[in-house]
Amino acid sequence: MLYTPRFLLAALITTVVSGCQTAEPPGPEGAQLEGVWRAVLASPGGELPFTLTVEDGPEGLTAHALSAGEEEPFSAVRQEGERVIFEVSWYDSEIETRLVGADRLEGGWRKTGAGGEDSRLAFFAERGSEVRFASREPAGFDVSGEWTAEFVDEDGTFPARAELAQSGDRVTGTILTATGDYRFLEGRVEGQRLRLSTFDGAHAFLFDATLGGGEVLTGDFWSRDKYHATWTARRASPEDALPDPFAEVGLTDPDRRFRFSFPDLEGEIVSIDDERFAGKPVLVDIFGTWCPNCNDAAPLIAQWAEEYGPKGLEVVGLAYEYTGDAERDAEMVRRYVERHDAHYVHLLAGTSDKAQASETLPDLTEILAFPTLVFLDREHRVVRVYSGFAGPGTGEHFDLLREQLVEILQELTADSAATAAL
C-alpha cells in the first residue's frame, strides 16, 4: 500500500519538524541517492533519528537503517524520478519520499499495525550527516553500566534493565524486559539529558530522559505513532534481576499436554495428533511476522530445524498476525519463511492480541510475549516454556540463551537419534 496525495501534508509536516521555512525545488530526475543520510521520523515525542545508507550496485539500489552497529536492510529501493520508496516487505512497511533538491528527502513512513490499522509518521532525511541527535552542549554525566528500570503505561507497571555504554557523548546499548528487548539503541548524552532511538522497519523507538537527584533517570518512551510510557531508572544493584522467562508461563493440563490444531498456509488443518508428529519431540514457536524479536529468533530456529531434524525433531511455527485476513497473513508468513530460510511447518493460529491468542492455546496459562517457545518430548508433554526472546542486541544474554535452548534440544533429541538409527 502506498501513500495517497494526502502524503503532501506529511512532507509539509517534516519541513516544519526540520526547522525549514521554505521548500527547495524538487531534485532532478535520476538524481544519485548513494551515500549516508541522517533520517528522522516525526515521533510524538520529538525527532526520532537513525542513519540511512544507500548504495548502488550491480543489482541496483540497496539501503540499510543503522543503529549501534546493526545494519537492518530494506527489502527494496525504488526510484521513479524524484519519487523514492524504501520497502521493508517482511514487515509490510515502507517509507515513501520525494527528492527536494539533491540532498534532501521528504515524505512519510507507513506500517501495518495491530488490527490492520496503519501506523504513520512523517519523515525527512538529509544527505551527508551521521549526527544522530544534535548536541548543543557536552555530556554532563556518564550513563555507562547497568540500570534497573521501571516502565508505566495504561496497562500497568513492568520492570526492565538498561545496559548502556558511552564514549564521549555517544551512547549505545539496549533495554531488556521480562519478555524480550528493545534491540539496538543508539543516542547521545547532552548535558543532563539522555536520548536513544532505533528504527528497524517494524519498530520506531524513542527514549528521552533526564538525570535527577540520586542519579535517577526519569523520562518518556515513545513507540511508533501512538504508544507512550513513562520510565525511571537507577543504577543496578547485584541483587536486581528480571523475572525468569522460563517461569512466566504455566500449564493448565495436569498431564502437561500441549495441543494445537490450525490451518497451514494452504488451508489444510494440521494437528499435534497427526501421524507426522507421532513419537517425535516438537519445538513450537508461537510468533508473529511483525515482531522483530521473533525475527531475531527465526534464524536460530531454522538452523535447529535443519540440525536436529535428522534426529527426529519437528518444528512448528504458530503465526499470530495483525489482520486476521487469511490471505494477507499467509503471504506475510511466506515472506518470513523466505527471508529466514525457515522451511518447517507454519500454521495460521490467530491474531496478535495476546488475550485472544491465549484463548486459542488453553493448555498454557497465558501468552505474555511473542515469541514463546514450547518444547515437547516424544509423548508431547511440555518440558520447558520460554516466554520472549533476548536477541543479538543483548550481547552475552543472547549467547547464554542460545546455549540454554540448545541444551534443551540436545536432551529432547538424544533418545530420538537412537530410535531413528534402529
ZIPERA-V695810 format. One line per field, one symbol per residue. phi: phi as a letter, one per 40 degrees, with the letter a starting at -180 (. if undefined). Layout:
phi->???
//
This chain:
phi->.bccddccccccdcccdcgccbcccdccdgdcbdhbbccbbccdchcbcacbbbbbbdbhcbabbbafgcbccccabbbbgccbbbbbccbfbabbbbcbgcbabbiabbacbdggcccbbcaaabcgbbccbcbcacccabcdhbbcbabbbcchbacaacbbbbbgbcbbiabcbcbiacgcbaaabbgbbbbbaaabgbbbbbbbabcbcgfbcbabbbbfbbcaacababdcbdccacdcccbcbbbbcccgcbbaaacccbgccbbcccdccdgbcbbbbcabcccdcccccdccccccccccdcchcbbbbbcbbcbgcdcccccccccccccbfccbcbbcbibcccccccccbccbcabcabcbbbbbcccgcccabbcgaccdccgccccccdcccccccccccdcccccccc
//
